[in-house]
Amino acid sequence: MGINTHDGRPSFVAAADQLGVTWVRFDAHWFVLEPAQDAYQWATLDAQVDAAHAAGLKVFLTLAYTPAWVPRHGDSNGQPRNDVPNTSAEWVDFVRDAVSHYRARGVQHFGLWNEANLQNFFEGTVDEYANILVNPGAAAVRAVCADCYVLGLDLAHVGDVDGYLEQTLARTAGAWHIITHHTYNGFRETGWRIWDGDGFLNALELQRFSITRRAEAGIGCRGLHGRGLSHRDGPPAARRGSAALPMTFASSRPSPRFSPSSRTTPRPSARNLTCSVGMASTMIAMAA
């Protein structure tokens, strides 16, 4: 179990430690870490990663967001961060350097971009996401770190997420070690909804998430629980021949506070897994 803190300021790390979680998810913004080409600014994130490790927390870093110096296209809002790099060259260079740097500081889990199905975070197409960011980025992680894990897609469970997910997985089948996904829940105590989208229970319990409707068995549920990620068959280097598809997510017994509508499809028996607590939850499945 973990918390998506976005950054590792001392109060956030202390709160995570006090809650007894074992993981934190930090943003590793490309435009912050490399504000000019090859002029890296690691110091702030280094200190946050080191503090998290000193508190006994494991770190999941999400690499994302285009710097202004990168040749790019798709700008509709005057901000470069969600623009599409013209080629993968600068992105691959950054991924290789960031993974090498943070693996030396004990990080093994790296996400490739964040919520690319929302225009505020990425203004490109599915093909551009797959061909410029995901596939070259995943290859870059593997090239410099045999025991690192590639995480994604980190989509927001809003809008036509099913279609975006299906299309992207079809184009990036060999990229991922771990599938991550963001759901946005309301707070039952206040009735406040922070997003007009599916909650965690809908996404898994009612099997409305598109990949839960697959019949094939290929990936068993694994996640952030107990001491951390459960790697069923060893480190990534030992499983490079494993494809990320086909896959299924299995769901658990419904919450006693949740009353799903009647349905005819039998509910599979396994457990739900989340790696983030708070505004966004992240669901995890390990490659077989």
N, C-alpha and C positions, 0 to 999 in steps of 0.2 A: 504494500500500500504506500502511496506517496502523494505529494502535493505539487501542483503546477504553480510554482511561485513566480515564474517569469524571470526574476532576478534573485541574486543571493545576498541581498543586504542583510546585515547581522540580525535584525529583528525577525526577518522571515526564516532564516536558518534556525534561530533560537526557537521560534514557534513550532517549526517542523520537528525539531528535536524534542520539545516538550510534549507534542502530541504523540510521539512514539512511532511515527512513520519511518520508513526505511529509504524512501526515494524522494528526490526533488527534480523537477524539470526546470531548467534554466534556458533562457533565450541566448543564443550566440549569434547576435546580429552581424551579418557580413559588413553592412555599412558602418558599423561601430568598430569592429575589429580590424577592418582594412579600409580606412577612410581615404587613403591614396594607395595606388598599386604598390604592393609589397612593403608598405609602411605599416606594419602591424602594431596594434595597440592592445596587447594582451593583459596588461597589468590588473585592470579592474576585475575582469572575469576570472583571472588566475586567483586572485584573493578570495573571490566568492566560492570557487570550486574547492580551494584548499580548506576554507572554513567549513564547507559542507562535509568534506571528508573527515576533518578533525572532529566533527560532531557525530561521526559514524554513519553518515548518509551517503547513499549512492547517487550519482548524478547522470541524468539524461539531458544531453545538449541538443537543442534544435538549431540547425544552421539555416539561415534564411535572410532574405531582403537585400535588394540590389543597391550597391553604392552608386553615387552620382557619376563617378569617373568611368564606369563600365559602359561601353557602347551598347545601346539598348533601344527598345521600341515599345509601343503600346501605351505611352503616357497620355492619360486622359484627365489627370488631376494636378499636374504640376509637381508631383512627388515621384522621385525615382525608385523608391523602395519596392513598389509593387510592379515595376516595369520588367519586361522580358529581356534578358541579355541576348544580344544578337547571335552569339555563339556560346558554346559551353566552355570555352577556353579559360576565361577568367574565373568562372565558378569552379571548375575542376581544380585549378591552381589553389584557390582558397580552401576547398574541401580537403585537399591533400595536406595543406599546411596546418589547418585547424585540427584535423584528426591526429596528425603526427604530434602536434604540440600538446593536445589535451590527453592523448593516450599516455604520454610521458608523465602526466599528472594524475593518472589513474582512472580516466574516463574511457568507457568502452562502448557506450550507447549514443548513437548520433542520428537525429532526425533530419530529413531533407525537406525543408520548407515547411510552411504552416498554413493550413486552410486555403489551399490553392483554388478551391472552388468558390471562394469569395473574392470579388474584384478588388476589394480594399487591400487584399494581400497578394494578389497575382492577377495581372491583366492579360495573360496569355490564354491560349487554347489548351485543350487536353494534350494535343500532340506536342506543343511546345513545352508543357510541363514535363511530359514523359521524356522527350528527346533532348531537351536542353538541360533540364535540371536533374530528373530522377535517375535515368539510366547512366549518364556520365558520372553523376555524383556518387551513385552506388559503386560503380567501378573504381572510382577514386578512393573511396573508403577501403575497399578490399585490397587495393594496390599497396596501401601503406600500412595496413593493420590487419593481420590475419586473425586476431581474436576480438575484433570489434563487430558490432551489430548495427545494421542499417534499419532504421525505424521510419514508418510512415503508413499511411499517407497524411495523417493528421488532418483529415477533412472535417469541416463543420457539418453536423447533422441537421442541415437546413436546406430548404429549396429542393432542387432535383439532385440531391446527393447520390441517390441510387444510380442514376445514369452516369454521373461523373465518376463514381467509384468503379462501376463496371467497365467503362471505357478506359480508365487509367490502369486498372489491374490487367486488362488485356494487353496493354502496351508495356507493362513493367513487371511481368510475371516473375522474372528472375532477380529482381532488384532487392526484395525485402527479406530480412530475417524475422522481423516482428511487425505486425500490422497494428497501427494505432489509429484511434478515431475519437472525435470530440462530440459529446452530447451536452445539451444544455437543459438543465432541469429547473423547474420552478421550486419554490420553497413552500411546502404544504402548510407550514405554520402561519404564513402571511398571505398566501395566495398569489404572491408576486412571481411572475415569470420573467426571466432575464432574457429569453429569446423565444421567438415564435417558431419553435421547431420541436422535434421529437425529444423526449427525455430518455434517460438510460433504460428504464423499464420497458418503454415502448420499443426501443431499438433492439433489445435482445429478447425480452419475454414474449412480445407479440411477433417476433421475427419479421419486422418490417424493414430491417436493414437488408439490402439486396443480397449480400453474400450469405446470409443465413438461410436463404431459400434454396441454396444449392443442395443437391442430394448426395454429391460425392463426399467421401471422407478423405481428407488429405492432411489437414492440419488440426491437431488437437489443441484445445484451449490451454494456454499457459499464461502466466502473468506475473505481476508484481505482488507478491504475497509473502508473508513470513519474512525470510531473510532477503528476499529480492527475487530477481528473475529466475525461473526454473528452466534451465537449458537441458532439454531432455536427452539430446544426443551429442553433447559436447560443444566445443566452440565452433564458430562459423566455418573455420578452415576445414573442419572435419565433415561439414555438411554442404560443401559448395555445390555438390551435384544435385541437391534437393531443390526442386522447383517450388515456387511460392503458391502455385495453383495446381490442382483445384483445392478448395478450402471450405471449411464450414466453421461457424461459431456455434457452440452449444450453450444453452441457457440453463439457468438454475430454477429451483422452485420459486414461485412468485412471492414477493414480499407480503407479509400478513396485512400490510396496510394498503395493498394494491389489489383491485378487483378488476381483472381484465374482462373484456366482453367475451361472450361465448364464441368458441372457435372449434373447428372440426379437426384441425391438424394436431396430432399428438405432440406434446412438448418433450424434447429430448432432456435427458437427465445429466447435467454436469453443472459446473459453477460459473457464475458471472465473475469477470475479472476487471478491475479498473486500476489505473496507475495514477490517476489524479483526482483529488478531492477539491471541491470548490466550484467555481463557475463553469469549468469544463472538465468532463471526465474523459479518460483515455482508455479505450479497450484494447487488450493485447491478445495476440495469438502467436504461438511459436511455430516456425516451420518444422515439419517432421524430418 
